[in-house]
Amino acid sequence: MFNGTIPIVLDTLKQHYFIDRDGGMFRHILNFLRNKKLLLPDNFQYFDLLLHEAQYFELDHMVFMLTKTKNSKEGSKQDRVWMSDATDRLKQESELLTQERERLQQRWS
């Protein structure tokens, strides 16, 4: 980060570096750097934004972990959508079979 490829500003009075990035996402960047693992809330929804920030800071391990976690969550979401759709189709088919059975019973009674 300090090799000159990323523009940063040194506040010479305070001897602080100013990095103009998303403060909300930087919290997660710092937590990752401190703990060497992703510590995100279960309802975290900003994977793309955090992934972009991790790429900006060239944190390859964090990029890998974010991508893996995001894909896992999206896969689970897609599985839930598919399961819900399949359940709806089965309910419709069951209703049609019930109606057909009743129609045939009336016809043969």
Beta strands, then each sheet from edge to edge (+ up, - down):
strand 1: 9-11
strand 2: 16-18
sheet 1: 1+ 2-
end
